[in-house]
Amino acid sequence: MQALNPEISKKWVILGTGGTIAGTADSAHDHTGYRSGQLGVDRLLAALPGWQESLPEDALQCEQVAQLDSKDMDHQVWQTLAQRCIHHLAQPAVGGIVITHGTDTLEETAWFLQQVMGSNKPVVLTCAMRPATALMPDGPQNLMDALAVVRDASANGVLVVCAGRIHSAKAVQKVHPYRMDAFSSGDAGPLGWVEQGRVRWSGQGLHLDAHVHAHRALAVPADQWPWVEVLGSHAGARQDAVRALVAAGVQGLVVAGTGNGSVHHALLSALADARSKGVSVRLTSRCAEGQMVEGSQALPMAPPGLNACKARISLLLDLLGQA
């Protein structure tokens, strides 16, 4: 951990959760057969060339919150991460937070944090598509860019920085399994770019309020959160999955419908039965771009612009408020 100078008036916190950015492989040429989450966040910071010179008046504080492959992200880590963010952001000297994270569930973590935290101070998630041991890793540049964004006076709320682009927590989505610019904001476009260490904003304003039941996500033990699952409507869909989930005690279902929210007829009757038994159902679209236009949808719609996984988080928080 970098020692803090008591005379410094502002500091920036880096929270580590693991991921590819902290991954290692046996060969510098291996970009896929690596082990995620092997290096601590202090090691990632130490690998940045000349960061002390780029932050002459600031201090950095590192904390390891988790050390995992983000495909295995769970509600307990989410809750702990949110609590640590709130703890640090409540300190007047803290200007903002950078979180190192795996790419697989980064968009979900970003939206969860945006939904449960009300601070206007920036929280910037960053990542890597290549492990730290790669011949040309992308993690160090992404981390440097995230540090530039979190310190920018216009930054606020939860943001994602990858491959020089700045995304909102609401719009960001992983769209490629391998290339380094793996994230997109779809029709919304990026909020800005990082160019040679300087931040250039697109000009589109974005203010997102925390969820009305955000406090419940911080107070209720994670193992007591409502069970919400995601289902997809597709050719040959059957009722069995819906009925099995209802029988097992699921409390919420998010359906990723085709096109403008159409759902296979075989699912509709089972979903109607699920709703009659008290299961909350929300509808979103499988389409990667755009959002549904309200019209003839047979099910209640999720908040506009959310993909199925983010709609699951919002429904989970809705249900927490009813518990």
C-alpha positions in Angstrom: 0.0 0.0 0.0 1.3 3.4 -0.9 2.0 5.5 2.3 -0.1 8.6 2.6 1.4 12.0 3.2 -0.7 13.6 6.0 -0.2 17.0 4.3 -2.1 15.8 1.2 -5.6 17.1 1.1 -7.2 14.6 -1.3 -6.7 10.9 -1.9 -8.0 8.3 -4.3 -8.8 4.7 -3.4 -8.2 1.7 -5.6 -10.3 -1.4 -4.7 -9.2 -4.8 -6.1 -11.5 -7.7 -6.9 -9.3 -9.9 -9.1 -10.1 -10.6 -12.8 -7.9 -10.9 -15.9 -6.2 -7.6 -15.0 -4.7 -9.5 -12.1 -4.3 -12.7 -13.9 -1.1 -14.7 -14.7 -0.1 -17.3 -17.2 2.9 -19.5 -17.6 3.8 -17.9 -21.0 3.8 -14.3 -22.0 2.2 -15.4 -25.3 -0.8 -17.1 -23.5 -3.8 -14.7 -23.5 -6.5 -17.3 -22.8 -5.1 -20.1 -20.6 -4.3 -17.8 -17.6 -5.4 -17.9 -14.0 -7.5 -14.8 -13.1 -7.2 -12.9 -9.9 -3.6 -13.9 -8.9 -2.1 -10.5 -8.2 -3.0 -8.0 -5.5 -4.1 -4.5 -6.5 -0.9 -3.1 -4.9 1.1 -5.2 -7.4 -1.0 -3.8 -10.3 -0.2 -0.2 -9.1 3.5 -1.0 -8.7 3.6 -2.1 -12.3 2.4 1.3 -13.6 5.3 3.3 -15.0 5.8 6.7 -13.5 2.5 6.9 -11.7 4.1 8.9 -8.8 5.1 11.6 -11.3 1.5 11.7 -12.7 0.0 12.2 -9.3 2.3 14.7 -7.6 -0.3 16.2 -5.3 -2.5 13.1 -4.7 -2.3 10.0 -2.6 -3.4 6.5 -3.6 -4.7 4.0 -1.1 -5.1 0.3 -2.1 -7.5 -2.3 -0.7 -8.1 -5.8 -1.7 -11.9 -6.5 -1.5 -11.9 -9.9 -3.3 -9.6 -12.0 -5.4 -11.7 -13.9 -8.0 -12.5 -14.6 -11.6 -15.5 -12.3 -12.2 -17.5 -15.2 -13.8 -17.9 -16.3 -10.2 -19.0 -12.9 -8.8 -21.7 -13.3 -6.2 -24.1 -11.1 -4.1 -21.9 -11.2 -1.0 -18.9 -9.7 -2.8 -21.3 -7.1 -4.3 -22.6 -6.1 -0.9 -19.1 -5.9 0.6 -17.8 -3.9 -2.4 -20.7 -1.4 -2.1 -20.1 -1.1 1.7 -16.4 -0.4 1.2 -17.2 2.2 -1.5 -19.7 4.0 0.7 -17.2 3.9 3.6 -14.4 5.5 1.6 -16.6 8.0 -0.3 -18.0 9.3 3.0 -14.6 10.6 3.9 -14.2 14.2 2.8 -10.6 13.7 1.7 -11.5 10.9 -0.8 -12.1 12.3 -4.2 -13.2 9.0 -5.9 -12.6 5.3 -6.3 -11.2 3.0 -9.0 -12.2 -0.7 -8.9 -10.2 -3.3 -10.8 -12.6 -6.0 -12.0 -12.9 -9.0 -14.4 -14.7 -8.3 -17.7 -17.3 -11.1 -17.6 -19.6 -9.5 -15.1 -18.2 -6.0 -15.0 -21.4 -4.5 -16.5 -23.5 -6.1 -13.8 -21.3 -4.9 -10.9 -21.3 -1.4 -12.4 -25.1 -1.3 -12.5 -25.5 -2.8 -9.0 -23.2 -0.1 -7.6 -24.9 2.6 -9.5 -28.3 1.4 -8.1 -27.2 1.2 -4.5 -24.9 4.2 -4.1 -26.1 7.8 -4.0 -22.7 9.6 -4.0 -21.9 12.0 -6.7 -18.2 11.2 -6.4 -16.9 9.1 -9.2 -16.5 5.3 -9.0 -14.6 4.0 -12.0 -14.4 0.3 -12.9 -11.6 -0.9 -15.1 -10.3 -4.2 -16.4 -8.2 -6.0 -18.9 -8.6 -8.6 -21.7 -5.0 -9.8 -21.4 -3.4 -11.1 -18.2 -0.7 -9.1 -16.4 2.0 -11.5 -17.7 1.1 -11.0 -21.4 3.8 -9.7 -23.7 1.7 -6.5 -24.2 -0.9 -6.4 -21.4 -3.7 -3.9 -21.6 -4.3 -3.6 -17.9 -1.7 -1.0 -17.0 -3.0 1.4 -19.6 -6.6 0.8 -18.6 -5.7 1.5 -15.0 -3.8 4.7 -15.9 -6.8 5.8 -17.9 -9.2 5.0 -15.0 -7.0 7.1 -12.7 -7.2 10.0 -15.1 -11.0 9.8 -15.3 -11.6 9.5 -11.5 -9.6 12.7 -11.0 -11.4 14.6 -13.7 -13.6 17.4 -12.3 -16.6 16.3 -14.5 -16.6 12.7 -13.5 -19.5 11.5 -11.3 -21.4 8.3 -10.6 -20.4 4.9 -11.7 -18.3 4.7 -14.9 -16.4 2.0 -16.8 -13.1 2.7 -18.5 -11.7 0.3 -21.1 -9.6 0.7 -24.2 -9.6 4.5 -24.0 -13.4 4.7 -23.8 -15.6 5.9 -20.9 -19.0 4.2 -20.5 -21.9 4.7 -18.2 -23.0 1.9 -15.9 -26.4 1.7 -17.5 -25.3 1.4 -21.2 -22.1 -0.5 -21.0 -22.1 -4.1 -22.2 -19.4 -6.6 -23.1 -19.8 -7.4 -26.8 -16.6 -9.3 -27.7 -15.0 -12.3 -26.0 -11.4 -11.6 -27.0 -10.5 -8.2 -28.4 -9.1 -5.5 -26.1 -12.0 -3.0 -26.9 -14.5 -5.5 -25.7 -17.1 -3.1 -24.4 -19.7 -0.9 -26.1 -22.4 1.5 -25.0 -24.6 0.6 -28.1 -26.8 3.4 -29.4 -26.0 5.6 -26.4 -22.3 5.8 -27.4 -19.4 6.4 -24.9 -19.6 9.2 -22.4 -16.0 10.2 -23.4 -12.5 9.1 -24.2 -9.1 9.2 -22.6 -6.4 10.5 -24.9 -2.8 10.7 -23.8 -3.9 10.9 -20.2 -6.4 13.6 -20.9 -10.2 13.1 -20.6 -12.5 14.3 -23.4 -16.2 14.1 -22.7 -18.8 13.5 -25.4 -21.1 16.2 -24.0 -24.0 14.0 -23.1 -25.0 14.6 -19.5 -25.9 11.6 -17.3 -27.3 11.6 -13.8 -28.7 8.4 -12.4 -30.3 8.3 -9.0 -29.8 5.4 -6.6 -32.6 2.8 -6.4 -35.3 3.7 -3.9 -34.5 0.5 -1.9 -30.7 0.8 -2.1 -30.5 0.8 1.7 -31.9 -2.7 1.8 -29.1 -4.1 -0.4 -26.6 -2.8 2.2 -28.6 -4.0 5.3 -30.1 -7.4 4.4 -27.5 -10.3 4.4 -26.7 -11.3 0.9 -27.8 -14.9 1.4 -31.3 -13.6 2.2 -31.7 -11.6 -1.0 -34.6 -12.6 -3.3 -34.0 -15.2 -5.9 -34.3 -13.7 -9.4 -33.4 -15.6 -12.6 -33.1 -14.7 -16.3 -34.8 -16.6 -19.0 -34.6 -16.3 -22.8 -37.4 -16.6 -25.3 -36.1 -18.6 -28.3 -37.3 -20.9 -31.1 -38.6 -24.1 -29.5 -39.0 -22.6 -26.0 -40.8 -24.8 -23.5 -42.7 -24.2 -20.3 -40.7 -26.6 -18.3 -38.0 -24.2 -17.2 -40.5 -21.7 -15.9 -42.5 -24.3 -14.0 -39.4 -25.8 -12.5 -38.1 -22.5 -11.3 -41.5 -21.6 -9.8 -41.7 -25.0 -8.1 -38.2 -24.4 -6.7 -39.2 -21.1 -5.1 -38.0 -18.4 -7.5 -39.3 -14.9 -6.6 -38.6 -13.0 -9.8 -38.1 -13.8 -13.5 -36.6 -11.5 -16.2 -37.5 -12.6 -19.7 -35.2 -11.6 -22.6 -37.7 -11.5 -25.4 -37.1 -11.4 -29.1 -37.2 -8.2 -31.0 -39.5 -5.6 -29.4 -40.2 -7.9 -26.5 -42.1 -10.7 -28.1 -42.3 -14.0 -26.2 -42.8 -17.5 -27.4 -46.4 -18.6 -26.9 -45.3 -21.7 -25.0 -43.7 -19.5 -22.3 -46.5 -17.0 -21.9 -49.0 -19.3 -20.2 -46.4 -20.6 -17.8 -45.3 -17.0 -17.0 -49.0 -16.0 -16.5 -49.3 -18.9 -14.0 -46.1 -17.8 -12.3 -47.4 -14.3 -11.9 -50.7 -15.6 -10.4 -48.5 -17.4 -7.8 -46.8 -14.2 -6.8 -43.7 -14.4 -9.0 -42.6 -10.9 -10.3 -41.9 -11.0 -14.0 -40.2 -8.3 -16.1 -39.6 -8.2 -19.9 -36.6 -6.9 -21.8 -35.1 -7.6 -25.3 -32.4 -9.9 -26.5 -31.4 -7.1 -29.0 -27.9 -5.7 -28.3 -28.8 -2.2 -29.5 -31.7 0.1 -29.0 -34.5 -0.4 -26.5 -38.1 -1.7 -26.6 -40.8 0.7 -27.8 -43.8 0.3 -25.6 -46.8 -1.3 -27.4 -48.3 -4.7 -27.4 -45.9 -6.4 -24.9 -47.7 -9.2 -22.9 -45.6 -8.7 -19.8 -44.5 -5.8 -17.6 -41.5 -4.1 -19.0 -38.1 -3.7 -17.3 -36.8 -0.2 -16.9 -35.9 1.2 -20.4 -32.4 0.5 -21.7 -31.4 -2.3 -19.4 -30.2 -5.7 -20.7 -31.5 -8.8 -19.0 -28.7 -9.1 -16.5 -29.1 -5.5 -15.4 -32.9 -5.8 -15.3 -32.4 -8.7 -13.0 -30.5 -6.4 -10.6 -33.2 -3.8 -10.6 -36.0 -6.4 -10.1 -33.9 -7.9 -7.2 -33.8 -4.4 -5.6 -37.6 -4.0 -6.2 -38.2 -7.2 -4.3 -35.9 -6.4 -1.5 -38.1 -3.4 -0.8 -41.1 -5.7 -0.5 -39.4 -8.1 1.9 
